[in-house]
Amino acid sequence: MAKNYVSNSQESTRMFKSDLLESLSKVAYWVPLVIYVPVIVFFSYYAIGVSKLPIWVFSVLVIAGLIVWTLTEYVLHRFVFHFEPRGSIGRKIHFIFHGVHHDFPNDAKRLVMPPSVSIPLATGFYFLFYSFLPATYNYAFFVGFIAGYLVYDMMHYALHHHTFKSEFMKRIKKHHMQHHYADPTHGYGVSSDFWDRIFRSGFEKQKAS
């Protein structure tokens, strides 16, 4: 992805002439929590309270959902968000989906996924998993998957707007800042650099470690 301009301020840019579309492209960082924490509670209740799934099975499935989310996060960021079709229309589509974040990385209203995108994606993933898993198992698996998504969204916002004392979080922030300011063709993991290490798409010091 060509890096033509990067703003270090919290300014933004207008993407749509339509006020409605423009409003749908922006979201406060806490909105995903309001939407998806109830989803997690609902499916946890159905898995344990209604379907009587044993706690240990529920826990294993939640962990599996979390792991699958981390890979999904990596694949979406690397192969979807950073895919730039040829031509002016392709560049505009890429800018709307992810290029705007690289040009305005500290825009507080474009750091978490807007519901207009996240809800259709979450629904699609739920039914995808449902085609492979029994409904009872899918409830628990989806809890882990959505919890992973929330961690990703909250961490993404924090990485751009908070200073950390934890060495672990400092390392994760450095990884993401290198993606923005040094080389956007590496460092696709946001909540973790695990898959960058697996697929050798991290940065040189990480590869050598």
Protein Blocks (a to p, Z undefined) as FASTA:
>chain_A
ZZfbdcfbfbdcdfbfblklmmmmgccfklmmmmmmmmmmmmmmmmmmmnopafklmmmm
mmmmmmmmmmmmmmmmmmmmmpccehjklmmmmmmmmmmmmmmmmlmklmbccfklmmmm
mmmmmmmmmmmpcfklmmmmmmmmmmmmmmmmmmmmmmmmcccfblklmmmmmmmmmmmm
mommgokbfkbcklmmmnopacfklmmZZ
